[in-house]
Amino acid sequence: MDIATGLWDADPGWLNTASYGLPPRRAFDELQAVLTEWRHGSSDWKPWDASVGRSRAAFARMIGAPAADVTVSSTVSQIMSVVATALPPSARVVVPDIEFTSNLFPWAVAADVETVPPDRLADAIDGSTAAVAFSLVQSATGEVAPLADIVAAARAHDALVIADGSQACGWLPVDVDQGLDVLACAAYKWLMAPRGAAFGYLSPRVRERMRPLAAGWYAGAGEAYYGLPLRLASDARAFDLSPAWFSYVGAAPAIELLNELGVKRVHDHNVALANRFRTGLGLEPGDSAIVSVDAPGERLEAAGIRAAVRAGRVRASFHVYTTADDVDRALDVLNG
Ligand SMILES: Cc1ncc(COP(=O)(O)O)c(C=O)c1O
């Protein structure tokens, strides 16, 4: 039996989780139930808000972090923009030149950015580097970052290690103990939540330097609804954004299910399918769930197979609900 049997309702031909992921049935059902409550005014918001705590705990478990070190937000760029307050003025931040802009523009606004080819990232870290910011898996190419090399170079020069896990968490086993100071992740791709939920692991050493510039009632200690004094949570919740509730209602069951299935198992399933695709196109096997190839993407589109097609390249991505049949149909179209 396939890993996802009975748990998802994906139509055949979805090879585009790198754009957005499809909800497991239980997440869709929980969200529908809450939308019905919203429609009729039959519930207080507090049960919906419980999904935020569930999501935070499930994400923390997935990345080997205490829940108290995880903040909730809506986007990666929002998380990174507040992390940028940890940097001194004119700090040098090294970033891959093909980095997705949500993990590049915040540094360009707040710091002195140097971009380098992804394979030169570790070498570019030196005594003048305040932080290195990069995606664990590159959005454009699917390349998996050489994390151990980057962390070793950053440690040697006391630079912060700031990772974007949006294309990794959910299929690539990740543990913050691998040397991460920050791990931000948008939840609408491999974590299969509705858009509007994002998580940020903030290590205690980075939190000490950060200013909670977006703090509101949700970042408060206890019920901080009205008036001074400023009273913020003592953990990473001080950096929380008030949550888009419905996004978390969908996020919690999806992340919990990934933890139940096991990310390592999902990884093996996804990479096996990605390699079936690569082999079918005459490429060497790789180590990623995302494959970027020079191929006639318009043929896929015409055949109803949904992958990302950009500037003559096809970016196909393979997740837990993808089947061998999805891959073979795409290969038939591309090779036909
Ligand atoms: C690597 C990466 N980070 C972040 C995002 C989304 O960023 P944001 O949450 O700021 O919209 C994407 C979306 O494609 C992405 O690929």
The ligand as a MOL file (V3000), in Angstrom:
LIG
                    3D

  0  0  0     0  0            999 V3000
M  V30 BEGIN CTAB
M  V30 COUNTS 16 16 0 0 0
M  V30 BEGIN ATOM
M  V30 1 C 12.5110 29.2910 -0.2730 0
M  V30 2 C 11.2370 30.0570 -0.0820 0
M  V30 3 N 11.0940 30.8430 0.9950 0
M  V30 4 C 9.9730 31.5410 1.2080 0
M  V30 5 C 8.9180 31.4850 0.3320 0
M  V30 6 C 7.6920 32.2830 0.6260 0
M  V30 7 O 8.0470 33.4720 1.2650 0
M  V30 8 P 6.9840 34.3620 2.0440 0
M  V30 9 O 6.4840 33.5060 3.1720 0
M  V30 10 O 7.7530 35.5460 2.5290 0
M  V30 11 O 5.9120 34.7090 1.0780 0
M  V30 12 C 9.0260 30.6960 -0.8250 0
M  V30 13 C 7.9300 30.6450 -1.8130 0
M  V30 14 O 8.0740 30.2030 -2.9200 0
M  V30 15 C 10.2120 29.9600 -1.0200 0
M  V30 16 O 10.3640 29.1660 -2.0930 0
M  V30 END ATOM
M  V30 BEGIN BOND
M  V30 1 1 1 2
M  V30 2 1 2 3
M  V30 3 2 2 15
M  V30 4 2 3 4
M  V30 5 1 4 5
M  V30 6 1 5 6
M  V30 7 2 5 12
M  V30 8 1 6 7
M  V30 9 1 7 8
M  V30 10 2 8 9
M  V30 11 1 8 10
M  V30 12 1 8 11
M  V30 13 1 12 13
M  V30 14 1 12 15
M  V30 15 2 13 14
M  V30 16 1 15 16
M  V30 END BOND
M  V30 END CTAB
M  END
